[in-house]
């Protein structure tokens, strides 16, 4: 059973998410929160596998709440990209992926399962939003550089930052899928990154990839 907490200040939306999630045999809502502070409290108490996190909430926003629970639960941010300019900040805070509030129900359920497996939900469209936000965000010195990363690992990291899937990376580099996965595992270890989302951040903060590239 994948345990889920729903954090959103709109009661109707929370209820809709709960009904949808609870309709699946392998998913279950174990808590709800109407504010960022409540989301932190519930996550610390229940330690769910995934928190569906709204960005704009009273008392504490979803970014700060994500930062506080990232080591307890994986966070799937629910947002509207046309309104929210928080993609970059949310990834830096530890979010593992993003959903639009008008995401089709089947896609939402699939996203929860993806994040619960320890993967990051970063479709090309999301990556483009990240790039746009990065260009508006002052570059800070990277916490960890790319000194120990091989040339081929840099190639893989570049393609990850551009939104390619593992299969697309394998085809682009003309290597096996297993080889791509091995490179990603090594990148995660070398860059002390938790998931694919953090690898994207590392690629841009290190200067390996730019919005223009």
N, CA and C of each residue as an Amber inpcrd file, in Angstrom:
protein
   639
   0.8380000  -1.1970000   0.0000000   0.0000000   0.0000000   0.0000000
   0.8730000   1.2470000   0.0000000   0.6470000   2.1270000  -0.9480000
   1.3460000   3.4090000  -1.0090000   0.5430000   4.4080000  -0.1900000
   1.1580000   4.9260000   0.8500000   0.4790000   5.8280000   1.7800000
   0.6680000   7.2790000   1.3350000  -0.4490000   8.0140000   1.2450000
  -0.4320000   9.3660000   0.6780000  -1.0300000  10.3720000   1.6520000
  -0.4250000  11.5630000   1.6960000  -1.0060000  12.7020000   2.4080000
  -1.3350000  13.7720000   1.3770000  -2.5140000  14.3660000   1.4990000
  -2.9450000  15.4140000   0.5780000  -2.9030000  16.7600000   1.2980000
  -2.1050000  17.6940000   0.7770000  -1.9750000  19.0190000   1.3840000
  -2.4260000  20.0810000   0.3910000  -3.5570000  20.7060000   0.6820000
  -4.1010000  21.7570000  -0.1810000  -5.0800000  22.5730000   0.6410000
  -5.0850000  23.8910000   0.4530000  -5.9800000  24.7160000   1.2650000
  -7.4120000  24.7310000   0.7440000  -7.6550000  24.1140000  -0.4040000
  -9.0060000  24.0230000  -0.9410000  -9.6330000  22.6900000  -0.5420000
 -10.6450000  22.7500000   0.3210000 -11.2640000  21.5340000   0.8450000
 -11.8420000  20.6590000  -0.2680000 -12.4260000  21.2740000  -1.2680000
 -13.0270000  20.5120000  -2.3580000 -11.9740000  19.7260000  -3.1260000
 -10.8330000  20.3630000  -3.3680000  -9.7630000  19.6950000  -4.0950000
  -9.1710000  18.5700000  -3.2520000  -8.9760000  18.8160000  -1.9640000
  -8.4770000  17.7550000  -1.0790000  -9.4140000  16.5540000  -1.1140000
 -10.7080000  16.8290000  -1.0240000 -11.6740000  15.7500000  -1.0380000
 -11.6680000  14.9690000  -2.3370000 -11.5190000  15.6840000  -3.4420000
 -11.4810000  15.0330000  -4.7520000 -10.2590000  14.1290000  -4.8720000
  -9.1080000  14.6450000  -4.4320000  -7.8940000  13.8350000  -4.4600000
  -8.0490000  12.5930000  -3.5880000  -8.6410000  12.7630000  -2.4120000
  -8.7990000  11.6430000  -1.4800000  -9.6740000  10.5450000  -2.0790000
 -10.8090000  10.9380000  -2.6540000 -11.7010000   9.9560000  -3.2650000
 -10.9870000   9.2130000  -4.3890000 -10.2470000   9.9510000  -5.2080000
  -9.5400000   9.3490000  -6.3290000  -8.4710000   8.3720000  -5.8520000
  -7.6390000   8.8230000  -4.9250000  -6.5460000   7.9770000  -4.4300000
  -7.0950000   6.7350000  -3.7320000  -8.1070000   6.9140000  -2.9050000
  -8.6670000   5.7850000  -2.1510000  -9.4060000   4.7850000  -3.0350000
  -9.6920000   5.1770000  -4.2680000 -10.3860000   4.2580000  -5.1760000
  -9.4600000   3.1810000  -5.7290000  -8.1660000   3.3640000  -5.5430000
  -7.1880000   2.4090000  -6.0560000  -6.7780000   1.4230000  -4.9610000
  -6.6980000   0.1310000  -5.2730000  -6.3830000  -0.8770000  -4.2520000
  -4.9850000  -0.7630000  -3.6530000  -4.0540000  -0.1440000  -4.4020000
  -2.6790000  -0.0560000  -3.9130000  -2.3340000   1.3120000  -3.3400000
  -3.3280000   2.2110000  -3.2740000  -3.0880000   3.5640000  -2.7590000
  -4.0620000   3.8790000  -1.6370000  -3.6440000   4.7310000  -0.7120000
  -4.5450000   5.1240000   0.3600000  -4.1240000   6.4410000   0.9910000
  -5.0900000   7.3260000   1.2390000  -4.8140000   8.6080000   1.9000000
  -4.8060000   8.3790000   3.4130000  -3.6960000   8.7540000   4.0560000
  -3.5610000   8.5510000   5.5010000  -3.6080000   9.8660000   6.2620000
  -3.7540000  10.9800000   5.5460000  -3.8260000  12.2620000   6.2230000
  -4.0890000  13.3980000   5.2600000  -4.6360000  14.4940000   5.7830000
  -4.9060000  15.6850000   4.9870000  -4.3770000  16.9060000   5.7290000
  -4.0900000  17.9650000   4.9660000  -3.6020000  19.2050000   5.5640000
  -4.1020000  20.3860000   4.7510000  -4.4970000  21.4520000   5.4520000
  -5.0050000  22.6460000   4.7870000  -3.9850000  23.7750000   4.7630000
  -2.8700000  23.6070000   5.4700000  -1.8020000  24.6090000   5.4900000
  -0.4580000  23.9100000   5.3810000   0.5700000  24.7020000   5.0730000
   1.9010000  24.1220000   5.0060000   2.3470000  23.5730000   6.3480000
   2.0180000  24.2930000   7.4170000   2.4010000  23.8430000   8.7540000
   1.7300000  22.5200000   9.1010000   0.4510000  22.3990000   8.7350000
  -0.2510000  21.1410000   8.9750000   0.3610000  20.0100000   8.1600000
   0.7800000  20.3200000   6.9510000   1.4010000  19.3010000   6.0960000
   2.6540000  18.7380000   6.7570000   3.4560000  19.6210000   7.3470000
   4.6620000  19.1660000   8.0350000   4.2970000  18.2820000   9.2260000
   3.3300000  18.7260000  10.0140000   2.9210000  17.9660000  11.1960000
   2.4020000  16.5860000  10.8160000   1.5060000  16.5430000   9.8320000
   0.9250000  15.2670000   9.4180000   1.9870000  14.3420000   8.8200000
   2.8800000  14.8970000   8.0270000   3.9330000  14.0800000   7.4180000
   4.8590000  13.4960000   8.4780000   5.1810000  14.2830000   9.4840000
   6.0540000  13.7880000  10.5470000   5.3660000  12.6940000  11.3650000
   4.0520000  12.8190000  11.5240000   3.3190000  11.8250000  12.3050000
   3.0680000  10.5400000  11.5070000   2.6540000  10.6920000  10.2630000
   2.2450000   9.5390000   9.4600000   3.3790000   8.9370000   8.6270000
   4.3820000   9.7560000   8.3090000   5.4970000   9.3320000   7.4550000
   4.9980000   8.6140000   6.1890000   4.1910000   9.3200000   5.3940000
   3.6470000   8.7160000   4.1740000   4.7240000   8.5140000   3.1170000
   4.4010000   7.7150000   2.1260000   5.3370000   7.5120000   1.0210000
   5.3850000   8.7470000   0.1260000   4.2190000   9.3740000  -0.0770000
   4.1240000  10.5260000  -0.9740000   3.2210000  11.5920000  -0.3600000
   3.6280000  12.8490000  -0.4850000   2.7750000  13.9770000  -0.1060000
   2.4290000  14.7480000  -1.3640000   1.1180000  14.8850000  -1.6440000
   0.6720000  15.7620000  -2.7170000   0.6430000  17.1690000  -2.1310000
   1.5320000  18.0240000  -2.5830000   1.7590000  19.3140000  -1.9280000
   1.3660000  20.4960000  -2.8190000   0.4110000  21.2750000  -2.3460000
   0.0770000  22.5220000  -3.0230000   1.1910000  23.5270000  -2.7360000
   1.3880000  24.4810000  -3.6270000   2.4310000  25.4860000  -3.4190000
   1.9310000  26.6270000  -2.5450000   0.7710000  27.1480000  -2.8950000
   0.2560000  28.3350000  -2.2060000  -0.7170000  27.9320000  -1.0980000
  -0.2300000  27.9890000   0.1340000  -1.0520000  27.6650000   1.2900000
  -0.7670000  28.6560000   2.4060000  -1.7310000  28.8690000   3.3070000
  -1.5140000  29.8010000   4.4200000  -0.5430000  29.2510000   5.4540000
  -0.0610000  30.1440000   6.3140000   0.8640000  29.8300000   7.4180000
   2.2740000  29.4970000   6.9360000   2.3610000  28.5780000   5.9890000
   3.6640000  28.1790000   5.4360000   3.4140000  27.6790000   4.0220000
   4.1940000  28.1460000   3.0590000   3.9440000  27.6940000   1.6890000
   4.4770000  26.2800000   1.4650000   4.1060000  25.7200000   0.3280000
   4.4910000  24.3520000   0.0310000   5.9780000  24.1540000  -0.1600000
   6.6820000  25.2160000  -0.5410000   8.1370000  25.1180000  -0.7240000
   8.8220000  24.8700000   0.6090000   8.4890000  25.6670000   1.6010000
   9.0940000  25.5010000   2.9200000   8.6650000  24.1790000   3.5420000
   7.4070000  23.8180000   3.3610000   6.9310000  22.5390000   3.8930000
   7.7000000  21.3790000   3.2640000   7.9390000  21.4720000   1.9620000
   8.7160000  20.4380000   1.2640000  10.1210000  20.3380000   1.8430000
  10.7350000  21.4880000   2.0670000  12.0910000  21.5190000   2.6090000
  12.1600000  20.8110000   3.9640000  11.1010000  20.9370000   4.7530000
  11.1120000  20.3690000   6.0980000  10.8200000  18.8770000   6.1370000
  10.1660000  18.3520000   5.1160000   9.7960000  16.9310000   5.1670000
  10.5030000  16.0830000   4.1110000  11.4220000  16.6680000   3.3460000
  12.0340000  15.9480000   2.2280000  12.7510000  14.6750000   2.6630000
  13.2160000  14.6280000   3.9110000  13.9110000  13.4260000   4.3830000
  12.9580000  12.4160000   5.0040000  11.6880000  12.7850000   5.0780000
  10.6760000  11.9040000   5.6770000   9.7960000  11.2800000   4.6040000
   9.3670000  12.0890000   3.6390000   8.4830000  11.6190000   2.5750000
   8.8870000  12.2470000   1.2460000   8.4900000  11.5940000   0.1700000
   8.7240000  12.1640000  -1.1480000   7.5670000  13.1010000  -1.4730000
   7.8830000  14.2020000  -2.1230000   6.8840000  15.2480000  -2.3520000
   6.5890000  15.4070000  -3.8440000   5.2900000  15.3770000  -4.1530000
   4.8150000  15.6230000  -5.4980000   4.0430000  16.9340000  -5.4570000
   4.6250000  17.9780000  -6.0370000   4.0350000  19.3090000  -5.9680000
   2.8800000  19.4310000  -6.9540000   1.7690000  19.9680000  -6.4790000
   0.6020000  20.1970000  -7.3270000   0.5190000  21.7010000  -7.5830000
   0.6070000  22.0920000  -8.8400000   0.7180000  23.5120000  -9.1500000
   0.0490000  23.8450000 -10.4730000   0.0230000  25.1380000 -10.7880000
  -0.4110000  25.5930000 -12.0960000   0.7270000  26.4210000 -12.6630000
   1.4440000  25.8750000 -13.6220000   2.6610000  26.5020000 -14.1070000
   2.4400000  27.8910000 -14.6800000   1.2660000  28.1460000 -15.2050000
   1.0250000  29.4650000 -15.7770000   0.9490000  30.5400000 -14.6990000
   0.7480000  30.1100000 -13.4500000   0.6150000  31.0640000 -12.3580000
   1.7800000  31.0120000 -11.3840000   2.3230000  29.8350000 -11.1680000
   3.3490000  29.6570000 -10.1480000   4.7530000  29.6780000 -10.7470000
   5.6180000  30.4890000 -10.1650000   7.0070000  30.5800000 -10.6220000
   7.9210000  29.9140000  -9.6030000   7.5010000  28.7480000  -9.1200000
   8.2140000  28.1180000  -8.0140000   8.8670000  26.7840000  -8.3760000
   8.9000000  26.4640000  -9.6640000   9.4170000  25.1580000 -10.0630000
  10.8420000  24.9550000  -9.5650000  11.6800000  25.9150000  -9.8460000
  13.0930000  25.8140000  -9.4640000  13.2510000  25.7180000  -7.9460000
  12.5670000  26.5870000  -7.2230000  12.6720000  26.5810000  -5.7630000
  12.1700000  25.2700000  -5.1740000  11.1070000  24.7310000  -5.7500000
  10.5550000  23.4840000  -5.2330000  11.5230000  22.3240000  -5.4310000
  12.1850000  22.2830000  -6.5670000  13.1690000  21.2270000  -6.8080000
  14.3420000  21.3590000  -5.8440000  14.7920000  22.5720000  -5.6510000
  15.8950000  22.7870000  -4.7160000  15.4920000  22.4220000  -3.2900000
  14.2110000  22.5910000  -2.9930000  13.7190000  22.2580000  -1.6490000
  13.5970000  20.7590000  -1.4580000  13.6150000  19.9900000  -2.5520000
  13.5660000  18.5420000  -2.4240000  12.3710000  17.8640000  -3.0580000
  11.5620000  18.5990000  -3.8300000  10.4220000  17.9780000  -4.4930000
  10.8910000  16.9690000  -5.5340000  10.1110000  15.9130000  -5.6940000
  10.4720000  14.8640000  -6.6430000   9.7110000  14.9620000  -7.9550000
   8.7780000  15.8950000  -8.0450000   8.0470000  16.0240000  -9.2850000
   6.9230000  17.0340000  -9.1780000   6.2150000  17.2050000 -10.2990000
   5.1650000  18.2070000 -10.3800000   3.9420000  17.6640000 -11.1010000
   2.7910000  18.1540000 -10.6880000   1.5310000  17.8480000 -11.3670000
   0.7780000  19.1450000 -11.5830000   0.0970000  19.2450000 -12.7030000
  -0.8160000  20.3530000 -12.8950000  -2.1210000  20.0340000 -12.1710000
  -2.8020000  21.0580000 -11.6860000  -4.0460000  20.8160000 -10.9590000
  -5.1440000  20.2550000 -11.8540000  -4.9990000  20.4200000 -13.1680000
  -5.9970000  19.8470000 -14.0720000  -5.5020000  18.5520000 -14.7250000
  -4.5300000  17.9060000 -14.0900000  -4.0130000  16.6420000 -14.5930000
  -5.1280000  15.5970000 -14.6370000  -5.2190000  14.8180000 -15.7100000
  -6.2200000  13.7410000 -15.7730000  -6.0280000  12.7690000 -14.6040000
  -7.1120000  12.2490000 -14.0450000  -7.0250000  11.3500000 -12.8880000
  -6.0430000  10.2000000 -13.0620000  -6.0610000   9.5540000 -14.2140000
  -5.1660000   8.4140000 -14.4340000  -3.7060000   8.8400000 -14.3580000
  -3.3970000  10.0310000 -14.8690000  -2.0240000  10.5350000 -14.8440000
  -1.5910000  10.8710000 -13.4150000  -2.5270000  11.3980000 -12.6320000
  -2.2150000  11.7090000 -11.2380000  -1.8660000  10.4420000 -10.4670000
  -2.6630000   9.4100000 -10.6540000  -2.4080000   8.1360000  -9.9700000
  -1.0760000   7.5320000 -10.4150000  -0.7980000   7.6320000 -11.7050000
   0.4710000   7.1070000 -12.2170000   1.6430000   7.8820000 -11.6340000
   1.4740000   9.1960000 -11.5010000   2.5440000  10.0350000 -10.9610000
   2.8520000   9.6680000  -9.5170000   1.8230000   9.4050000  -8.7290000
   2.0340000   9.0090000  -7.3350000   2.8540000   7.7300000  -7.2800000
   2.5340000   6.7890000  -8.1320000   3.2650000   5.5110000  -8.1380000
   4.7170000   5.6990000  -8.5720000   4.9310000   6.5770000  -9.5580000
   6.2940000   6.8400000 -10.0340000   7.1560000   7.4100000  -8.9080000
   6.6290000   8.4140000  -8.2250000   7.3800000   9.0630000  -7.1480000
   7.5870000   8.1030000  -5.9760000   6.5730000   7.2910000  -5.6810000
   6.6910000   6.3280000  -4.5810000   7.7870000   5.2960000  -4.8450000
   8.0440000   5.0230000  -6.1270000   9.1070000   4.0650000  -6.4800000
  10.4930000   4.6770000  -6.3140000  10.5450000   5.9490000  -6.0000000
  11.8410000   6.5860000  -5.8320000  12.3320000   7.2890000  -7.0740000
  11.4590000   7.4390000  -8.0710000  11.8390000   8.1160000  -9.2980000
  11.3480000   9.5610000  -9.2610000  11.8720000  10.3580000 -10.1610000
  11.4430000  11.7530000 -10.2530000  10.5320000  11.9170000 -11.4510000
   9.5120000  12.7170000 -11.2820000   8.5580000  12.9580000 -12.3540000
   8.9170000  14.2700000 -13.0350000   9.7240000  14.1700000 -14.0830000
  10.1530000  15.3650000 -14.8070000   9.9680000  15.1490000 -16.3000000
   8.7900000  15.4650000 -16.7830000   8.5360000  15.3780000 -18.2130000
   9.2360000  16.5370000 -18.9110000   9.4500000  16.4310000 -20.2120000
  10.0990000  17.5300000 -20.9420000   9.4310000  18.8800000 -20.7220000
   8.0940000  18.9110000 -20.6460000   7.4080000  20.1850000 -20.4440000
   7.7610000  20.7920000 -19.0970000   7.9170000  19.9300000 -18.0960000
   8.2960000  20.4110000 -16.7700000   9.7260000  20.9260000 -16.7930000
  10.5960000  20.2050000 -17.4880000  11.9900000  20.6260000 -17.5740000
  12.1040000  21.9920000 -18.2480000  11.2760000  22.2230000 -19.2560000
  11.3050000  23.5330000 -19.9260000  10.9070000  24.6390000 -18.9520000
   9.9300000  24.3620000 -18.1130000   9.5420000  25.3330000 -17.0960000
  10.6960000  25.5910000 -16.1390000  11.3960000  24.5220000 -15.7990000
  12.5440000  24.6610000 -14.9120000  13.5970000  25.5620000 -15.5520000
  13.8420000  25.3590000 -16.8410000  14.8250000  26.1750000 -17.5540000
  14.4140000  27.6460000 -17.5210000  13.1190000  27.8930000 -17.7850000
  12.6310000  29.2680000 -17.7810000  12.8350000  29.9200000 -16.4200000
  12.5540000  29.1620000 -15.3710000  12.7110000  29.7130000 -14.0270000
  14.1880000  29.9150000 -13.7010000  15.0320000  29.0020000 -14.1700000
  16.4620000  29.1150000 -13.9060000  17.0210000  30.4080000 -14.4850000
  16.5370000  30.7940000 -15.6590000  17.0460000  32.0100000 -16.2910000
  16.6610000  33.2570000 -15.5020000  15.6340000  33.1460000 -14.6570000
  15.2010000  34.2940000 -13.8540000  15.7720000  34.2390000 -12.4410000
  16.5030000  33.1860000 -12.1430000  16.9970000  32.9870000 -10.7870000
  18.5070000  33.2250000 -10.7400000  19.0060000  34.0620000  -9.8560000
  20.4420000  34.2750000  -9.7470000  21.1680000  32.9570000  -9.4970000
  22.2430000  32.7620000 -10.2250000  23.0160000  31.5320000 -10.0670000
  23.8360000  31.6000000  -8.7870000  23.7110000  30.5670000  -7.9830000
  24.5000000  30.4770000  -6.7650000  25.5910000  29.4350000  -6.9670000
  26.7120000  29.5460000  -6.2740000  27.7720000  28.5620000  -6.4290000
  27.2530000  27.1560000  -6.1340000  27.5280000  26.1860000  -6.9930000
  27.0400000  24.8350000  -6.7550000  27.6270000  24.2560000  -5.4800000
  26.8230000  23.4940000  -4.7940000  27.2830000  22.8580000  -3.5630000
  28.3610000  21.8360000  -3.8860000  28.1960000  21.1440000  -4.9830000
  29.1560000  20.1310000  -5.3740000  29.3800000  20.2240000  -6.8670000
  30.6470000  20.3200000  -7.2990000  30.9480000  20.4470000  -8.7150000
  30.9360000  19.1240000  -9.4440000  31.4620000  19.1420000 -10.6680000
  31.4520000  17.9410000 -11.5060000  32.8450000  17.3550000 -11.6760000
  33.7300000  17.6320000 -10.7330000  35.1300000  17.2030000 -10.8720000
  35.2830000  15.7050000 -11.0860000  34.4880000  14.9000000 -10.3880000
  34.6540000  13.4480000 -10.4830000  33.8020000  12.7900000 -11.5410000
  33.1210000  13.5870000 -12.3560000  32.2020000  13.0490000 -13.3540000
  32.9340000  12.8230000 -14.6760000  32.7750000  11.6340000 -15.2610000
  33.4380000  11.3100000 -16.5220000  32.7540000  12.0240000 -17.6900000
  33.4270000  12.0130000 -18.8390000  32.8690000  12.6620000 -20.0250000
  31.5340000  12.0350000 -20.4270000  31.4700000  10.7060000 -20.3760000
  30.2190000  10.0540000 -20.7650000  29.1110000  10.3410000 -19.7520000
  29.4730000  10.4190000 -18.4900000  28.4860000  10.7680000 -17.4710000
  27.9860000  12.2050000 -17.6650000  28.8690000  13.0710000 -18.1170000
  28.4560000  14.4510000 -18.4220000  27.4600000  14.4580000 -19.5840000
  27.7140000  13.6020000 -20.5700000  26.7820000  13.4960000 -21.6950000
  25.3990000  13.0790000 -21.2030000  25.3800000  12.0880000 -20.3420000
  24.1080000  11.5860000 -19.7990000  23.4210000  12.6700000 -18.9780000
  24.1960000  13.3700000 -18.1500000  23.6400000  14.4200000 -17.3050000
  23.0440000  15.5470000 -18.1550000  23.7250000  15.8850000 -19.2270000
  23.2290000  16.9270000 -20.1310000  21.8800000  16.5410000 -20.7200000
  21.7540000  15.2900000 -21.1380000  20.5120000  14.8330000 -21.7490000
  19.3880000  14.7290000 -20.7180000  19.7260000  14.3660000 -19.5030000
  18.7310000  14.3450000 -18.4280000  18.1870000  15.7580000 -18.2240000
  19.0980000  16.7290000 -18.1970000  18.6930000  18.1210000 -17.9670000
  17.8410000  18.6650000 -19.0940000  17.9440000  18.0520000 -20.2610000
  17.1360000  18.4990000 -21.4030000  15.8130000  17.7490000 -21.4810000
  15.5600000  16.8950000 -20.5020000  14.2550000  16.2550000 -20.4110000
  14.1190000  14.9190000 -21.1070000  15.2150000  14.3130000 -21.5400000
  15.1260000  13.0240000 -22.2250000  14.9060000  11.8910000 -21.2270000
  14.1620000  10.8820000 -21.6480000  13.9460000   9.6880000 -20.8300000
  15.1660000   8.7790000 -20.9500000  15.2320000   7.7410000 -20.1210000
  16.3540000   6.8110000 -20.1960000  16.4380000   6.1590000 -21.5760000
  15.2810000   5.7920000 -22.1210000  15.2640000   5.1650000 -23.4360000
  15.7620000   6.1040000 -24.5190000  15.3710000   7.3600000 -24.4310000
  15.8080000   8.3510000 -25.4200000  17.3010000   8.6170000 -25.2960000
  17.8020000   8.6090000 -24.0530000  19.2420000   8.8090000 -23.8430000
  20.0230000   7.6510000 -24.4520000  19.5290000   6.4400000 -24.2320000
  20.1980000   5.2510000 -24.7790000  20.2540000   5.3190000 -26.3030000
  19.1530000   5.7270000 -26.9120000  19.1060000   5.8380000 -28.3730000
  20.0240000   6.9390000 -28.8650000  20.0300000   8.0610000 -28.1730000
  20.8620000   9.1980000 -28.5830000  22.3470000   8.8610000 -28.5060000
  22.7480000   8.1570000 -27.4380000  24.1640000   7.8380000 -27.2390000
  24.5550000   6.4890000 -27.8450000  23.5530000   5.7790000 -28.3650000
  23.7690000   4.4590000 -28.9740000  24.4170000   3.4840000 -27.9900000
  23.8210000   3.4290000 -26.8150000  24.2510000   2.4780000 -25.7930000
  23.0080000   1.7620000 -25.2710000  23.2110000   0.7480000 -24.4440000
  22.0830000  -0.0080000 -23.9180000  21.3870000   0.7560000 -22.7850000
  20.1460000   0.3840000 -22.5290000  19.3930000   0.9980000 -21.4410000
  20.0700000   0.7180000 -20.1100000  20.6140000  -0.4760000 -19.9660000
  21.3060000  -0.8410000 -18.7280000  22.5130000   0.0600000 -18.4930000
  23.2110000   0.3970000 -19.5690000  24.3750000   1.2790000 -19.4550000
  23.9550000   2.6670000 -18.9960000  22.8560000   3.1610000 -19.5390000
  22.3500000   4.4690000 -19.1280000  22.0120000   4.4530000 -17.6400000
  21.3360000   3.4080000 -17.2030000  20.9520000   3.3030000 -15.7920000
  22.1810000   3.2680000 -14.8840000  23.2290000   2.5980000 -15.3510000
  24.4680000   2.5390000 -14.5740000  25.0860000   3.9280000 -14.4470000
  25.1110000   4.6670000 -15.5490000  25.6530000   6.0300000 -15.5190000
  24.8480000   6.9050000 -14.5550000  23.5250000   6.7590000 -14.5810000
  22.6810000   7.5700000 -13.7050000  22.9230000   7.2230000 -12.2430000
  23.0720000   5.9390000 -11.9540000  23.3590000   5.5130000 -10.5800000
  24.6620000   6.1330000 -10.0890000  25.6630000   6.1430000 -10.9550000
  26.9560000   6.7300000 -10.5830000  26.8610000   8.2420000 -10.4080000
  26.0720000   8.8850000 -11.2670000  25.8700000  10.3410000 -11.1460000
  25.1910000  10.6840000  -9.8260000  24.1940000   9.9090000  -9.4610000
  23.4890000  10.1520000  -8.2020000  24.4540000  10.0740000  -7.0200000
  25.3470000   9.0870000  -7.0710000  26.3130000   8.9150000  -5.9790000
  27.3510000  10.0320000  -5.9690000  27.9010000  10.3360000  -7.1270000
  28.9690000  11.3380000  -7.2090000  28.4810000  12.7460000  -6.8780000
  27.2680000  13.0510000  -7.2760000  26.7390000  14.3970000  -7.0520000
  25.9090000  14.4810000  -5.7800000  25.8470000  13.3700000  -5.0610000
  25.0740000  13.3150000  -3.8160000  23.6550000  13.8040000  -4.0580000
  23.0940000  13.3490000  -5.1650000  21.7330000  13.7150000  -5.5550000
  20.7830000  12.5830000  -5.1970000  19.5880000  12.9510000  -4.7720000
  18.6270000  11.9360000  -4.3470000  17.8960000  11.3050000  -5.5230000
  17.6440000  12.0990000  -6.5560000  16.8750000  11.5780000  -7.6840000
  17.1490000  12.4000000  -8.9360000  16.4140000  12.0900000  -9.9830000
  16.6070000  12.7380000 -11.2810000  16.3860000  14.2460000 -11.2150000
  15.4320000  14.6460000 -10.4010000  15.1560000  16.0830000 -10.2720000
  16.3870000  16.8270000  -9.7680000  17.0760000  16.2480000  -8.8020000
  18.2670000  16.8870000  -8.2630000  19.4160000  16.8890000  -9.2760000
  19.4310000  15.8940000 -10.1610000  20.4490000  15.8760000 -11.2170000
  20.2410000  17.0370000 -12.1900000  18.9850000  17.3670000 -12.4760000
  18.6970000  18.5020000 -13.3490000  19.2190000  19.7860000 -12.7200000
  18.9510000  19.9530000 -11.4470000  19.4510000  21.1340000 -10.7300000
  20.9760000  21.1960000 -10.8030000  21.6310000  20.0580000 -10.5760000
  23.1000000  20.0180000 -10.6070000  23.6340000  20.4100000 -11.9760000
  22.9700000  19.9690000 -13.0310000  23.4260000  20.2810000 -14.3880000
  23.3920000  21.7710000 -14.6650000  22.3430000  22.4540000 -14.1820000
  22.2300000  23.8920000 -14.4280000  23.1000000  24.7000000 -13.4760000
  23.1630000  24.3010000 -12.2300000  23.9550000  25.0780000 -11.2680000
  25.4590000  24.9520000 -11.5560000  25.8720000  23.8390000 -12.1240000
  27.2870000  23.6570000 -12.4250000  27.6950000  24.3710000 -13.7090000
  26.6980000  24.8040000 -14.4880000  26.9980000  25.4480000 -15.7560000
  27.1470000  24.4790000 -16.8970000  26.9310000  23.1860000 -16.6560000
  27.0570000  22.1910000 -17.7190000  26.0290000  22.4440000 -18.8170000
  24.8430000  22.8820000 -18.3990000  23.7670000  23.1720000 -19.3380000
  23.2560000  24.5660000 -19.0580000  22.8920000  25.2630000 -20.1060000
  22.3010000  26.5940000 -19.9400000  20.9450000  26.6120000 -20.6070000
  20.1430000  27.6010000 -20.3010000  18.8170000  27.7140000 -20.8940000
  18.9200000  27.8340000 -22.4190000  20.0000000  28.4500000 -22.8780000
  20.1700000  28.6330000 -24.3110000  20.6210000  27.3520000 -24.9950000
  21.1970000  26.4360000 -24.1830000  21.7230000  25.2150000 -24.7790000
  20.7440000  24.1110000 -24.7660000
